[in-house]
């Protein structure tokens, strides 16, 4: 059975911290840490692009329409499976 955890800016930050701790304690390889870090950075870029989208939308409407910053973490993909059987 897979465990699921919510993914938002706070958990992404904590995931980076956990990854750093595992790397410093030699619990995972540098290669695996680099791959995981790249994936977490991709999630962070997605959030940054959502902020940019809202800024552009606001600029194009000249501030006449209230621009919503969508909460992308709640769009039916706000949980990722974690493999409990993984050794690393």
MOPAC internal coordinates of N, CA, C and O (Angstrom, degrees):
PM7 1SCF
backbone

  N    0.0000 0     0.00 0     0.00 0    0    0    0
  C    1.4472 1     0.00 0     0.00 0    1    0    0
  C    1.5330 1   109.35 1     0.00 0    2    1    0
  O    1.2310 1   120.54 1   -41.88 1    3    2    1
  N    1.3100 1   116.56 1   138.12 1    3    2    1
  C    1.4574 1   121.48 1  -179.01 1    5    3    2
  C    1.5247 1   110.28 1   -92.56 1    6    5    3
  O    1.2310 1   121.09 1   -38.60 1    7    6    5
  N    1.3126 1   115.53 1   141.40 1    7    6    5
  C    1.4620 1   121.83 1   175.32 1    9    7    6
  C    1.5085 1   107.90 1   -91.32 1   10    9    7
  O    1.2310 1   120.01 1   -38.64 1   11   10    9
  N    1.3228 1   117.58 1   141.36 1   11   10    9
  C    1.4620 1   121.22 1   177.74 1   13   11   10
  C    1.5139 1   109.13 1  -116.11 1   14   13   11
  O    1.2310 1   121.15 1   -35.26 1   15   14   13
  N    1.3077 1   115.40 1   144.74 1   15   14   13
  C    1.4509 1   120.79 1   179.87 1   17   15   14
  C    1.5217 1   109.01 1  -132.83 1   18   17   15
  O    1.2310 1   118.97 1   -37.76 1   19   18   17
  N    1.3206 1   119.56 1   142.24 1   19   18   17
  C    1.4629 1   119.77 1   178.16 1   21   19   18
  C    1.5266 1   110.62 1   -66.12 1   22   21   19
  O    1.2310 1   121.10 1   -34.50 1   23   22   21
  N    1.3040 1   115.51 1   145.50 1   23   22   21
  C    1.4601 1   120.54 1  -179.18 1   25   23   22
  C    1.5236 1   107.88 1  -121.35 1   26   25   23
  O    1.2310 1   120.78 1   -65.92 1   27   26   25
  N    1.3213 1   116.10 1   114.08 1   27   26   25
  C    1.4564 1   122.18 1   174.29 1   29   27   26
  C    1.5206 1   106.78 1  -146.23 1   30   29   27
  O    1.2310 1   120.22 1     3.42 1   31   30   29
  N    1.3152 1   117.18 1  -176.58 1   31   30   29
  C    1.4625 1   119.48 1  -175.88 1   33   31   30
  C    1.5276 1   112.03 1   -57.73 1   34   33   31
  O    1.2310 1   120.37 1   140.28 1   35   34   33
  N    1.3088 1   116.89 1   -39.72 1   35   34   33
  C    1.4675 1   119.78 1  -179.13 1   37   35   34
  C    1.5348 1   110.98 1   -65.86 1   38   37   35
  O    1.2310 1   120.10 1   135.65 1   39   38   37
  N    1.3273 1   117.41 1   -44.35 1   39   38   37
  C    1.4627 1   118.84 1  -178.98 1   41   39   38
  C    1.5145 1   111.66 1   -71.94 1   42   41   39
  O    1.2310 1   119.96 1   149.69 1   43   42   41
  N    1.3359 1   117.67 1   -30.31 1   43   42   41
  C    1.4653 1   119.66 1   175.08 1   45   43   42
  C    1.5288 1   109.25 1   -63.72 1   46   45   43
  O    1.2310 1   120.16 1   135.45 1   47   46   45
  N    1.3314 1   117.30 1   -44.55 1   47   46   45
  C    1.4613 1   121.42 1   178.11 1   49   47   46
  C    1.5277 1   110.34 1   -59.24 1   50   49   47
  O    1.2310 1   120.47 1   133.94 1   51   50   49
  N    1.3287 1   116.71 1   -46.06 1   51   50   49
  C    1.4649 1   120.28 1  -179.93 1   53   51   50
  C    1.5365 1   111.43 1   -66.82 1   54   53   51
  O    1.2310 1   120.68 1   147.26 1   55   54   53
  N    1.3313 1   116.30 1   -32.74 1   55   54   53
  C    1.4638 1   119.30 1   177.14 1   57   55   54
  C    1.5177 1   111.00 1   -64.69 1   58   57   55
  O    1.2310 1   120.44 1   139.07 1   59   58   57
  N    1.3491 1   116.77 1   -40.93 1   59   58   57
  C    1.4659 1   119.79 1   175.42 1   61   59   58
  C    1.5324 1   110.18 1   -60.91 1   62   61   59
  O    1.2310 1   120.27 1   137.60 1   63   62   61
  N    1.3310 1   117.09 1   -42.40 1   63   62   61
  C    1.4665 1   121.02 1  -179.70 1   65   63   62
  C    1.5332 1   110.30 1   -64.59 1   66   65   63
  O    1.2310 1   120.23 1   137.01 1   67   66   65
  N    1.3323 1   117.17 1   -42.99 1   67   66   65
  C    1.4675 1   120.71 1   178.36 1   69   67   66
  C    1.5266 1   110.89 1   -63.80 1   70   69   67
  O    1.2310 1   120.75 1   139.82 1   71   70   69
  N    1.3261 1   116.17 1   -40.18 1   71   70   69
  C    1.4549 1   121.36 1   178.80 1   73   71   70
  C    1.5247 1   110.53 1   -62.27 1   74   73   71
  O    1.2310 1   120.85 1   134.99 1   75   74   73
  N    1.3327 1   115.98 1   -45.01 1   75   74   73
  C    1.4693 1   121.00 1   178.16 1   77   75   74
  C    1.5341 1   110.26 1   -60.60 1   78   77   75
  O    1.2310 1   120.42 1   135.49 1   79   78   77
  N    1.3217 1   116.81 1   -44.51 1   79   78   77
  C    1.4656 1   120.62 1  -179.53 1   81   79   78
  C    1.5289 1   110.89 1   -61.69 1   82   81   79
  O    1.2310 1   120.12 1   135.43 1   83   82   81
  N    1.3313 1   117.37 1   -44.57 1   83   82   81
  C    1.4632 1   120.71 1   179.40 1   85   83   82
  C    1.5246 1   111.10 1   -63.59 1   86   85   83
  O    1.2310 1   120.76 1   140.70 1   87   86   85
  N    1.3170 1   116.16 1   -39.30 1   87   86   85
  C    1.4633 1   119.68 1   178.94 1   89   87   86
  C    1.5240 1   110.95 1   -65.25 1   90   89   87
  O    1.2310 1   120.03 1   135.43 1   91   90   89
  N    1.3159 1   117.54 1   -44.57 1   91   90   89
  C    1.4644 1   121.59 1  -179.00 1   93   91   90
  C    1.5311 1   111.80 1   -67.76 1   94   93   91
  O    1.2310 1   119.95 1   153.11 1   95   94   93
  N    1.3307 1   117.71 1   -26.89 1   95   94   93
  C    1.4657 1   121.86 1   178.56 1   97   95   94
  C    1.5273 1   112.14 1   -92.89 1   98   97   95
  O    1.2310 1   120.71 1  -169.74 1   99   98   97
  N    1.3403 1   116.25 1    10.26 1   99   98   97
  C    1.4669 1   122.21 1  -179.36 1  101   99   98
  C    1.5246 1   113.13 1    55.47 1  102  101   99
  O    1.2310 1   120.52 1  -145.83 1  103  102  101
  N    1.3322 1   116.61 1    34.17 1  103  102  101
  C    1.4663 1   121.05 1   177.41 1  105  103  102
  C    1.5228 1   111.58 1   -86.73 1  106  105  103
  O    1.2310 1   120.12 1   159.06 1  107  106  105
  N    1.3385 1   117.37 1   -20.94 1  107  106  105
  C    1.4629 1   121.93 1   176.80 1  109  107  106
  C    1.5238 1   108.19 1  -136.31 1  110  109  107
  O    1.2310 1   121.55 1   -18.54 1  111  110  109
  N    1.3276 1   114.63 1   161.46 1  111  110  109
  C    1.4606 1   119.72 1   179.59 1  113  111  110
  C    1.5299 1   110.18 1   -80.53 1  114  113  111
  O    1.2310 1   121.30 1   -20.49 1  115  114  113
  N    1.3321 1   115.13 1   159.51 1  115  114  113
  C    1.4685 1   120.63 1   176.90 1  117  115  114
  C    1.5249 1   109.40 1   -60.81 1  118  117  115
  O    1.2310 1   120.34 1   139.02 1  119  118  117
  N    1.3233 1   116.95 1   -40.98 1  119  118  117
  C    1.4643 1   120.81 1  -179.97 1  121  119  118
  C    1.5287 1   111.11 1   -59.31 1  122  121  119
  O    1.2310 1   120.48 1   133.90 1  123  122  121
  N    1.3029 1   116.70 1   -46.10 1  123  122  121
  C    1.4648 1   120.29 1  -179.60 1  125  123  122
  C    1.5327 1   110.77 1   -66.81 1  126  125  123
  O    1.2310 1   120.12 1   142.22 1  127  126  125
  N    1.3190 1   117.38 1   -37.78 1  127  126  125
  C    1.4656 1   121.14 1   177.88 1  129  127  126
  C    1.5268 1   110.74 1   -64.84 1  130  129  127
  O    1.2310 1   120.32 1   140.13 1  131  130  129
  N    1.3381 1   116.99 1   -39.87 1  131  130  129
  C    1.4638 1   120.52 1   178.57 1  133  131  130
  C    1.5225 1   111.24 1   -64.21 1  134  133  131
  O    1.2310 1   120.20 1   138.41 1  135  134  133
  N    1.2995 1   117.23 1   -41.59 1  135  134  133
  C    1.4685 1   121.46 1   179.14 1  137  135  134
  C    1.5286 1   109.92 1   -64.68 1  138  137  135
  O    1.2310 1   120.70 1   131.83 1  139  138  137
  N    1.3234 1   116.26 1   -48.17 1  139  138  137
  C    1.4682 1   120.17 1  -179.85 1  141  139  138
  C    1.5238 1   111.01 1   -63.39 1  142  141  139
  O    1.2310 1   120.37 1   138.78 1  143  142  141
  N    1.3197 1   116.90 1   -41.22 1  143  142  141
  C    1.4605 1   120.73 1   178.70 1  145  143  142
  C    1.5197 1   111.74 1   -62.43 1  146  145  143
  O    1.2310 1   120.62 1   140.77 1  147  146  145
  N    1.3257 1   116.41 1   -39.23 1  147  146  145
  C    1.4624 1   120.60 1   177.26 1  149  147  146
  C    1.5149 1   112.19 1   -63.73 1  150  149  147
  O    1.2310 1   120.50 1   139.63 1  151  150  149
  N    1.3187 1   116.64 1   -40.37 1  151  150  149
  C    1.4619 1   120.69 1   178.46 1  153  151  150
  C    1.5275 1   111.00 1   -66.68 1  154  153  151
  O    1.2310 1   120.41 1   137.39 1  155  154  153
  N    1.3284 1   116.82 1   -42.61 1  155  154  153
  C    1.4710 1   120.06 1   177.48 1  157  155  154
  C    1.5237 1   110.68 1   -64.20 1  158  157  155
  O    1.2310 1   120.31 1   141.99 1  159  158  157
  N    1.3268 1   117.02 1   -38.01 1  159  158  157
  C    1.4675 1   120.49 1   178.45 1  161  159  158
  C    1.5248 1   110.60 1   -64.77 1  162  161  159
  O    1.2310 1   120.11 1   144.05 1  163  162  161
  N    1.3194 1   117.39 1   -35.95 1  163  162  161
  C    1.4604 1   120.88 1   175.99 1  165  163  162
  C    1.5173 1   111.86 1   -62.21 1  166  165  163
  O    1.2310 1   120.72 1   139.82 1  167  166  165
  N    1.3076 1   116.23 1   -40.18 1  167  166  165
  C    1.4699 1   120.20 1   176.91 1  169  167  166
  C    1.5254 1   109.94 1   -64.11 1  170  169  167
  O    1.2310 1   120.38 1   140.39 1  171  170  169
  N    1.2943 1   116.88 1   -39.61 1  171  170  169
  C    1.4630 1   121.62 1   179.90 1  173  171  170
  C    1.5325 1   110.72 1   -67.11 1  174  173  171
  O    1.2310 1   120.31 1   140.96 1  175  174  173
  N    1.3438 1   117.01 1   -39.04 1  175  174  173
  C    1.4696 1   120.78 1   177.33 1  177  175  174
  C    1.5247 1   111.01 1   -62.95 1  178  177  175
  O    1.2310 1   120.22 1   142.14 1  179  178  177
  N    1.3238 1   117.19 1   -37.86 1  179  178  177
  C    1.4615 1   120.90 1   178.17 1  181  179  178
  C    1.5191 1   110.57 1   -59.59 1  182  181  179
  O    1.2310 1   120.48 1   137.62 1  183  182  181
  N    1.3161 1   116.68 1   -42.38 1  183  182  181
  C    1.4633 1   121.09 1   177.93 1  185  183  182
  C    1.5242 1   110.82 1   -64.70 1  186  185  183
  O    1.2310 1   120.24 1   137.85 1  187  186  185
  N    1.3273 1   117.15 1   -42.15 1  187  186  185
  C    1.4715 1   121.15 1   179.17 1  189  187  186
  C    1.5204 1   110.85 1   -63.22 1  190  189  187
  O    1.2310 1   120.01 1   141.81 1  191  190  189
  N    1.3349 1   117.59 1   -38.19 1  191  190  189
  C    1.4559 1   121.02 1   178.05 1  193  191  190
  C    1.5250 1   111.61 1   -67.25 1  194  193  191
  O    1.2310 1   119.88 1   146.21 1  195  194  193
  N    1.3117 1   117.83 1   -33.79 1  195  194  193
  C    1.4679 1   120.64 1   175.97 1  197  195  194
  C    1.5224 1   110.39 1   -64.83 1  198  197  195
  O    1.2310 1   120.23 1   139.89 1  199  198  197
  N    1.3214 1   117.17 1   -40.11 1  199  198  197
  C    1.4694 1   120.63 1   176.84 1  201  199  198
  C    1.5296 1   109.60 1   -63.61 1  202  201  199
  O    1.2310 1   120.49 1   137.02 1  203  202  201
  N    1.3208 1   116.66 1   -42.98 1  203  202  201
  C    1.4654 1   120.91 1   178.82 1  205  203  202
  C    1.5268 1   110.69 1   -63.35 1  206  205  203
  O    1.2310 1   119.65 1   139.83 1  207  206  205
  N    1.3351 1   118.27 1   -40.17 1  207  206  205
  C    1.4581 1   121.81 1   177.56 1  209  207  206
  C    1.5212 1   111.01 1   -58.45 1  210  209  207
  O    1.2310 1   120.58 1   134.90 1  211  210  209
  N    1.3286 1   116.50 1   -45.10 1  211  210  209
  C    1.4602 1   120.91 1   179.74 1  213  211  210
  C    1.5338 1   110.72 1   -64.52 1  214  213  211
  O    1.2310 1   120.08 1   141.22 1  215  214  213
  N    1.3239 1   117.45 1   -38.78 1  215  214  213
  C    1.4720 1   120.89 1   178.38 1  217  215  214
  C    1.5213 1   111.26 1   -63.26 1  218  217  215
  O    1.2310 1   120.52 1   134.88 1  219  218  217
  N    1.3352 1   116.62 1   -45.12 1  219  218  217
  C    1.4650 1   120.81 1  -179.83 1  221  219  218
  C    1.5257 1   110.25 1   -65.63 1  222  221  219
  O    1.2310 1   120.20 1   136.42 1  223  222  221
  N    1.3205 1   117.22 1   -43.58 1  223  222  221
  C    1.4626 1   120.81 1   178.39 1  225  223  222
  C    1.5275 1   110.74 1   -59.30 1  226  225  223
  O    1.2310 1   120.47 1   137.60 1  227  226  225
  N    1.3165 1   116.70 1   -42.40 1  227  226  225
  C    1.4637 1   121.44 1   178.35 1  229  227  226
  C    1.5316 1   110.34 1   -65.08 1  230  229  227
  O    1.2310 1   120.24 1   138.09 1  231  230  229
  N    1.3232 1   117.14 1   -41.91 1  231  230  229
  C    1.4567 1   121.17 1   179.96 1  233  231  230
  C    1.5346 1   110.66 1   -64.33 1  234  233  231
  O    1.2310 1   120.09 1   137.35 1  235  234  233
  N    1.3353 1   117.43 1   -42.65 1  235  234  233
  C    1.4624 1   121.12 1  -178.69 1  237  235  234
  C    1.5278 1   112.34 1   -67.38 1  238  237  235
  O    1.2310 1   120.42 1   150.66 1  239  238  237
  N    1.3145 1   116.79 1   -29.34 1  239  238  237
  C    1.4686 1   119.47 1   178.45 1  241  239  238
  C    1.5273 1   111.51 1   -89.72 1  242  241  239
  O    1.2310 1   120.52 1  -178.10 1  243  242  241
  N    1.3360 1   116.62 1     1.90 1  243  242  241
  C    1.4717 1   123.26 1  -178.65 1  245  243  242
  C    1.5261 1   111.74 1    55.16 1  246  245  243
  O    1.2310 1   120.96 1  -148.80 1  247  246  245
  N    1.3178 1   115.77 1    31.20 1  247  246  245
  C    1.4616 1   120.72 1   177.67 1  249  247  246
  C    1.5160 1   113.91 1    73.31 1  250  249  247
  O    1.2310 1   120.02 1  -171.93 1  251  250  249
  N    1.3474 1   117.58 1     8.07 1  251  250  249
  C    1.4648 1   119.90 1  -177.94 1  253  251  250
  C    1.5259 1   112.53 1   -80.42 1  254  253  251
  O    1.2310 1   120.55 1   161.82 1  255  254  253
  N    1.3108 1   116.56 1   -18.18 1  255  254  253
  C    1.4619 1   121.44 1   179.02 1  257  255  254
  C    1.5191 1   107.95 1  -120.40 1  258  257  255
  O    1.2310 1   120.75 1   -43.77 1  259  258  257
  N    1.3183 1   116.18 1   136.23 1  259  258  257
  C    1.4684 1   119.63 1   178.86 1  261  259  258
  C    1.5248 1   109.29 1   -69.22 1  262  261  259
  O    1.2310 1   120.64 1   -58.25 1  263  262  261
  N    1.3053 1   116.38 1   121.75 1  263  262  261
  C    1.4571 1   121.96 1  -179.13 1  265  263  262
  C    1.5184 1   109.52 1   -91.59 1  266  265  263
  O    1.2310 1   121.23 1   -51.80 1  267  266  265
  N    1.3131 1   115.26 1   128.20 1  267  266  265
  C    1.4592 1   121.20 1   178.88 1  269  267  266
  C    1.5241 1   109.93 1   -91.15 1  270  269  267
  O    1.2310 1   120.82 1   -46.85 1  271  270  269
  N    1.3048 1   116.04 1   133.15 1  271  270  269
  C    1.4677 1   120.65 1   170.95 1  273  271  270
  C    1.5223 1   105.37 1   -90.41 1  274  273  271
  O    1.2310 1   121.20 1   -71.24 1  275  274  273
  N    1.3164 1   115.31 1   108.76 1  275  274  273
  C    1.4607 1   119.53 1  -177.01 1  277  275  274
  C    1.5215 1   109.70 1   -66.98 1  278  277  275
  O    1.2310 1   120.62 1   -37.78 1  279  278  277
  N    1.3032 1   116.41 1   142.22 1  279  278  277
  C    1.4596 1   121.24 1   176.77 1  281  279  278
  C    1.5294 1   106.27 1   -91.68 1  282  281  279
  O    1.2310 1   121.16 1   -87.75 1  283  282  281
  N    1.3258 1   115.39 1    92.25 1  283  282  281
  C    1.4614 1   119.75 1  -172.64 1  285  283  282
  C    1.5291 1   112.47 1   -67.37 1  286  285  283
  O    1.2310 1   120.69 1   160.52 1  287  286  285
  N    1.3274 1   116.29 1   -19.48 1  287  286  285
  C    1.4618 1   118.92 1  -179.52 1  289  287  286
  C    1.5240 1   112.46 1   -69.26 1  290  289  287
  O    1.2310 1   119.55 1   165.74 1  291  290  289
  N    1.3258 1   118.46 1   -14.26 1  291  290  289
  C    1.4639 1   120.71 1  -176.92 1  293  291  290
  C    1.5205 1   112.90 1  -109.20 1  294  293  291
  O    1.2310 1   119.76 1  -159.52 1  295  294  293
  N    1.3012 1   118.07 1    20.48 1  295  294  293
  C    1.4620 1   122.22 1  -176.59 1  297  295  294
  C    1.5270 1   112.41 1   -94.99 1  298  297  295
  O    1.2310 1   119.18 1  -129.84 1  299  298  297
  N    1.3022 1   119.17 1    50.16 1  299  298  297
  C    1.4631 1   124.79 1   177.21 1  301  299  298
  C    1.5261 1   114.25 1    63.42 1  302  301  299
  O    1.2310 1   119.89 1  -174.49 1  303  302  301
  N    1.3186 1   117.81 1     5.51 1  303  302  301
  C    1.4554 1   119.83 1   173.27 1  305  303  302
  C    1.5208 1   108.75 1  -129.79 1  306  305  303
  O    1.2310 1   121.56 1  -147.05 1  307  306  305
  N    1.3279 1   114.62 1    32.95 1  307  306  305
  C    1.4549 1   118.90 1  -176.29 1  309  307  306
  C    1.5195 1   112.64 1   -87.10 1  310  309  307
  O    1.2310 1   120.21 1  -170.47 1  311  310  309
  N    1.3190 1   117.20 1     9.53 1  311  310  309
  C    1.4565 1   119.48 1   175.22 1  313  311  310
  C    1.5151 1   108.26 1  -134.23 1  314  313  311
  O    1.2310 1   121.20 1   -42.17 1  315  314  313
  N    1.3183 1   115.31 1   137.83 1  315  314  313
  C    1.4564 1   119.65 1   177.17 1  317  315  314
  C    1.5257 1   108.55 1  -117.89 1  318  317  315
  O    1.2310 1   120.14 1   -38.12 1  319  318  317
  N    1.3298 1   117.33 1   141.88 1  319  318  317
  C    1.4621 1   118.81 1   178.88 1  321  319  318
  C    1.5228 1   111.00 1   -74.73 1  322  321  319
  O    1.2310 1   121.07 1   -38.15 1  323  322  321
  N    1.3008 1   115.56 1   141.85 1  323  322  321
  C    1.4624 1   122.01 1   175.16 1  325  323  322
  C    1.5056 1   107.40 1  -116.81 1  326  325  323
  O    1.2310 1   120.54 1   -52.07 1  327  326  325
  N    1.3229 1   116.58 1   127.93 1  327  326  325
  C    1.4531 1   121.14 1  -178.58 1  329  327  326
  C    1.5172 1   109.58 1   -77.56 1  330  329  327
  O    1.2310 1   120.38 1   -66.48 1  331  330  329
  N    1.3282 1   116.88 1   113.52 1  331  330  329
  C    1.4735 1   121.18 1  -179.19 1  333  331  330
  C    1.5098 1   112.22 1   -73.66 1  334  333  331
  O    1.2310 1   120.11 1   159.85 1  335  334  333
  N    1.3380 1   117.39 1   -20.15 1  335  334  333
  C    1.4667 1   120.85 1  -176.21 1  337  335  334
  C    1.5155 1   112.89 1   -86.27 1  338  337  335
  O    1.2310 1   120.36 1   176.20 1  339  338  337
  N    1.3306 1   116.93 1    -3.80 1  339  338  337
  C    1.4677 1   120.64 1  -177.72 1  341  339  338
  C    1.5350 1   110.70 1   -66.14 1  342  341  339
  O    1.2310 1   120.69 1   -42.22 1  343  342  341
  N    1.3069 1   116.28 1   137.78 1  343  342  341
  C    1.4569 1   121.43 1  -179.09 1  345  343  342
  C    1.5217 1   112.40 1   -88.04 1  346  345  343
  O    1.2310 1   119.23 1   152.97 1  347  346  345
  N    1.3715 1   119.06 1   -27.03 1  347  346  345
  C    1.4710 1   122.48 1  -178.19 1  349  347  346
  C    1.4911 1   110.95 1  -103.96 1  350  349  347
  O    1.2310 1   120.10 1   180.00 1  351  350  349

